[in-house]
Amino acid sequence: MKWLNKLTDIWSQDMAIDLGTANTLVVLKGQGVVLNEPSVVAIIENKGKKTILAVGDEAKTMLGRTPGNIQAIRPLRDGVIADFIVTEEMIKHFIKKVHKNKTFASPRILICVPTGSTPVERKAIQDSALAAGARRVQLIEEPIAAAIGAGLPISEATGSMVVDIGGGTTEIAVMCLGGLVYSRSLRIAGDAMDTALINYMRKEYNLMIGDSTAEKIKKEIGTAMVSNNNTYPVKGRDLRSGTPKEVNINEEDTSEALNDVLKEMVNGIKDALENTPPELSADLVDMGLTLTGGGALLKNIDKRFAKETGLPVHIAEDPIACVAIGTGIALEQEEIFSTMLSEY
């Protein structure tokens, strides 16, 4: 049996996967992040039979642009699996891609999961990866992976706080001595920001825009606090006439559109602080909180959170890859982080 395991190790490298609602990042043991692609799958339906047409970057370009028989879907919603079969195919595709299509690729995989996910949801993620060809699957909580990736001293007797703003969930956690003292998963994050922008454009400008346009607005001119008055052209469909139309928006528009979503995040952070033991609260006054995830790149989000919580707010060095990097470190140093890994 040992020789079989050795042979498997030669053919396949251990992988860490940040299986996100918006993007999936893959870390190969000893190589760092080797893949960062959208969690999108394009499916073509012919005579009732579904076939995978494209995955990742190629599939994302099809979102909102597909003909009747092609569907571009995101198989994960709010950080958990919404479509089991499509998720399995997506993981299979990514395993093959990073292993350069080796036939015998059967890696050990470590996947991060939202803290709010149920045992059933966690087992679904594990089963998907096993069905996709993994020989063993372990799970790690997302905020723990984010904290490891951000270089926080979570194993020490000092309080550390992480706010990981992903696509589907915002993970808020306070950690100490290698465990979670407080954790909460809000099902509002980057996607909720996009939806808020879509609703705002419809209400204020009678303009219908798609998810991709909303995401562009968020990245180009989205802000948590207004700092200048730059304008940005937005194209969409006029709700009254049904014809294409272009309007110019500014930072004030995006700040107003995103206000409710950000308020909910601030309330989540305040709840965490209220439920943190006094000794750890004292640590957080010095340490502050660390922002990770794609949402941490929203302009002035750190200033807004600092203003409303009174804590120093730091943005991790590479917020988008932070969770994947932390998952990769936990995979490589399994003996150190073994208590933080689980199987279902």
C-alpha positions in Angstrom: 0.0 0.0 0.0 2.9 2.3 0.8 4.3 2.1 -2.7 0.8 3.0 -4.1 0.7 6.1 -1.9 4.2 7.1 -3.0 3.2 6.7 -6.7 0.1 8.8 -6.0 2.3 11.5 -4.5 4.5 11.6 -7.5 1.5 12.0 -9.9 -0.4 14.5 -7.8 0.6 17.4 -5.5 -1.3 18.4 -2.4 -3.7 21.3 -3.0 -5.2 24.1 -0.9 -8.4 25.5 -2.4 -10.2 28.8 -1.5 -13.6 27.8 -3.0 -15.2 31.2 -3.1 -18.6 32.4 -4.3 -16.9 34.8 -6.7 -13.4 33.3 -7.3 -11.6 30.0 -6.7 -7.9 30.2 -5.9 -5.7 27.1 -5.8 -2.4 26.8 -4.0 0.0 23.9 -4.8 2.2 22.7 -2.0 5.6 24.5 -2.3 4.5 26.6 -5.3 2.1 29.3 -3.9 -1.0 30.4 -5.7 -1.1 28.7 -9.2 -4.7 29.5 -10.2 -7.1 32.3 -9.6 -10.3 32.0 -11.7 -14.0 33.0 -11.4 -16.3 30.4 -9.8 -18.4 30.3 -13.0 -19.4 27.3 -15.2 -21.0 27.6 -18.6 -23.4 24.7 -19.5 -24.9 23.8 -22.8 -28.2 21.9 -22.9 -28.9 19.7 -25.9 -32.0 17.3 -25.9 -32.2 17.4 -22.1 -28.5 16.5 -21.7 -26.2 19.0 -20.0 -22.6 19.4 -21.0 -19.9 21.6 -19.5 -18.9 24.2 -22.1 -16.4 26.3 -20.2 -15.1 26.9 -16.6 -13.5 29.9 -14.9 -12.3 33.0 -16.9 -13.8 31.7 -20.2 -17.2 31.1 -18.6 -17.3 34.4 -16.8 -17.2 36.3 -20.1 -20.4 34.5 -21.0 -22.4 35.8 -17.9 -25.5 37.7 -19.1 -24.5 37.2 -22.7 -25.6 33.6 -23.5 -28.0 32.3 -26.1 -31.0 30.2 -24.9 -29.4 26.8 -24.9 -26.3 28.0 -22.9 -26.3 28.8 -19.2 -23.5 30.6 -17.4 -24.0 29.8 -13.7 -22.2 30.3 -10.4 -22.5 26.9 -8.5 -21.8 28.5 -5.1 -24.1 30.9 -3.3 -23.2 32.7 0.0 -20.0 30.6 0.2 -21.9 27.2 0.1 -22.8 24.8 -2.7 -26.0 25.6 -4.6 -25.4 23.1 -7.4 -23.5 19.9 -6.3 -22.9 18.4 -9.8 -21.6 21.6 -11.3 -19.4 22.3 -8.3 -17.9 18.8 -8.7 -17.2 19.4 -12.4 -15.6 22.8 -11.6 -13.3 21.3 -8.9 -12.4 18.5 -11.4 -11.5 21.0 -14.0 -9.3 23.0 -11.6 -7.5 19.8 -10.4 -6.8 18.8 -14.0 -5.7 22.3 -14.9 -3.1 22.7 -12.1 -1.8 19.2 -12.6 -1.5 19.8 -16.3 -4.1 17.1 -17.1 -2.1 14.2 -15.6 -4.3 11.1 -15.7 -3.6 9.9 -12.2 -4.0 13.2 -10.4 -5.5 12.3 -7.0 -4.3 15.0 -4.6 -4.9 15.6 -0.9 -7.0 18.7 -0.7 -7.5 21.3 2.0 -10.6 23.6 1.4 -11.7 26.6 3.5 -15.3 26.9 4.5 -17.4 29.8 6.0 -17.8 29.6 9.8 -21.6 29.8 9.4 -21.9 26.7 7.1 -23.7 23.8 8.6 -22.3 20.2 8.9 -24.5 19.2 5.9 -23.0 22.1 3.8 -19.5 21.1 4.9 -20.0 17.5 4.0 -21.4 18.6 0.6 -18.1 20.5 -0.1 -16.0 17.5 1.0 -18.1 15.0 -1.1 -17.8 17.3 -4.1 -14.0 17.3 -3.9 -13.8 13.5 -3.3 -16.1 12.9 -6.3 -13.8 15.2 -8.3 -10.9 12.9 -7.7 -9.3 13.9 -4.4 -7.9 11.0 -2.3 -8.5 12.9 1.0 -10.3 16.2 1.8 -9.9 18.3 5.0 -11.6 21.6 5.8 -10.4 24.8 7.6 -12.5 27.7 8.7 -12.2 30.7 6.4 -11.3 33.4 9.1 -8.6 31.1 10.5 -7.1 30.7 7.0 -7.4 34.5 6.5 -5.5 35.2 9.7 -2.8 32.7 8.9 -2.4 34.2 5.4 -2.3 37.7 6.9 0.5 36.7 9.3 -1.5 37.3 12.5 -0.2 35.6 15.7 -3.3 33.4 16.2 -1.4 30.7 18.1 -0.3 33.1 20.8 -2.2 34.3 23.9 -3.0 37.6 22.2 -6.4 38.5 20.6 -6.5 38.9 16.8 -9.5 40.0 14.8 -10.1 39.3 11.1 -12.9 40.6 8.8 -12.8 38.6 5.6 -15.1 40.2 3.0 -15.6 37.7 0.1 -18.1 37.4 -2.6 -20.9 35.7 -0.8 -20.0 36.0 2.9 -18.3 38.4 5.4 -16.5 36.4 8.0 -15.9 38.2 11.3 -13.8 36.4 13.9 -11.8 37.0 17.1 -9.0 34.4 17.7 -6.7 33.5 20.4 -4.4 30.5 21.3 -5.2 28.8 17.9 -8.9 28.8 18.3 -12.0 30.9 17.5 -13.2 32.9 20.5 -16.0 34.5 18.5 -17.1 34.0 14.9 -19.9 35.1 12.8 -20.7 34.7 9.1 -22.8 37.4 7.5 -24.4 36.5 4.2 -23.7 39.9 2.8 -20.4 40.8 1.0 -19.2 41.7 -2.5 -22.2 40.2 -4.3 -24.5 42.3 -2.0 -22.6 45.4 -2.9 -23.1 44.6 -6.6 -26.9 44.1 -6.0 -27.0 47.4 -4.1 -25.4 49.2 -7.1 -27.9 47.6 -9.5 -30.8 48.7 -7.4 -29.5 52.2 -7.0 -29.0 52.7 -10.7 -32.5 51.4 -11.4 -34.0 53.7 -8.7 -32.0 56.9 -9.3 -31.3 56.8 -13.0 -33.9 54.4 -14.4 -31.0 52.4 -15.8 -30.9 48.6 -15.9 -27.3 47.2 -15.5 -26.0 43.7 -15.2 -23.8 42.1 -12.5 -20.6 42.6 -14.5 -21.2 46.3 -15.0 -22.0 46.6 -11.2 -18.8 44.9 -10.4 -16.8 47.3 -12.7 -18.5 50.3 -11.0 -17.5 48.9 -7.6 -13.9 48.5 -8.6 -13.5 51.7 -10.6 -15.4 54.3 -8.5 -17.0 52.4 -5.5 -16.2 54.0 -2.2 -17.1 53.6 1.5 -16.5 57.4 2.1 -16.5 60.2 -0.5 -13.0 61.6 -1.0 -13.2 63.2 -4.4 -15.8 63.9 -7.1 -14.6 61.9 -10.1 -17.2 60.7 -12.5 -17.6 57.4 -14.3 -19.7 56.6 -17.4 -22.2 53.7 -17.0 -23.9 52.1 -19.9 -27.1 50.1 -19.6 -30.7 49.9 -20.7 -33.2 52.7 -20.1 -36.1 51.3 -18.2 -38.7 53.7 -19.7 -37.7 53.5 -23.4 -36.0 50.1 -23.4 -33.1 51.6 -25.5 -29.4 51.7 -24.6 -28.4 54.7 -22.5 -25.2 56.1 -20.8 -25.1 58.2 -17.6 -22.3 59.6 -15.5 -22.1 58.8 -11.8 -19.8 59.9 -9.1 -18.4 58.7 -5.7 -21.3 60.2 -3.9 -23.6 57.9 -5.8 -21.6 54.7 -5.0 -21.2 55.7 -1.3 -25.0 56.2 -1.0 -25.7 52.9 -2.8 -23.3 50.9 -0.6 -24.2 52.5 2.7 -26.8 49.9 3.9 -24.5 47.0 3.1 -21.5 48.7 4.9 -23.8 49.6 7.9 -24.6 45.9 8.3 -21.0 44.9 8.2 -20.1 47.6 10.9 -23.0 46.3 13.1 -21.5 42.8 12.7 -18.1 44.0 13.8 -19.6 45.9 16.8 -21.5 42.7 17.8 -18.2 40.8 17.7 -16.5 43.4 19.9 -19.4 43.4 22.4 -19.1 39.6 22.7 -15.3 39.5 23.1 -13.9 38.9 26.6 -12.5 42.2 28.2 -8.8 40.9 28.2 -9.0 40.3 24.4 -10.7 43.6 23.8 -7.7 45.3 25.4 -5.4 43.5 22.9 -7.6 44.6 20.0 -7.2 48.3 21.0 -3.5 47.9 20.1 -3.7 45.2 17.4 -6.8 46.5 15.7 -8.6 44.5 13.1 -7.3 43.1 9.8 -9.4 43.2 6.5 -9.0 40.4 4.0 -10.9 39.3 0.9 -11.7 41.2 -2.3 -14.1 43.5 -0.4 -11.1 44.9 1.5 -10.1 46.7 -1.8 -13.2 48.9 -1.7 -11.9 52.5 -1.5 -11.8 54.0 2.0 -13.4 50.9 3.6 -10.6 50.8 6.2 -11.2 54.5 7.1 -15.0 54.0 7.5 -14.6 50.9 9.7 -11.9 52.7 11.8 -14.2 55.8 12.2 -17.2 53.7 13.3 -15.4 51.2 15.6 -12.7 53.3 17.0 -10.1 50.5 16.3 -7.0 50.7 14.1 -7.9 48.9 10.8 -5.2 47.3 8.6 -5.7 45.8 5.1 -3.8 42.6 4.6 -0.9 42.7 2.1 -2.6 40.6 -0.6 -6.3 40.6 0.5 -7.7 38.6 -2.4 -5.2 35.7 -2.1 -5.0 35.9 1.8 -7.3 33.0 2.5 -5.8 30.8 -0.2 -2.2 31.6 1.1 -3.3 30.8 4.7 -4.9 27.5 3.5 -1.7 26.7 1.7 0.4 27.4 4.8 -1.9 25.2 6.9 -1.6 22.4 4.3 2.3 22.6 4.3 2.5 22.8 8.1 -0.2 20.3 9.0 1.5 19.3 12.2 1.3 22.9 13.6 -2.2 23.6 12.4 -3.7 20.0 12.8 -6.2 21.1 15.5 -7.7 23.7 13.1 -8.4 21.1 10.4 -11.5 18.9 10.2 -13.1 16.1 8.2 -16.7 15.1 7.8 
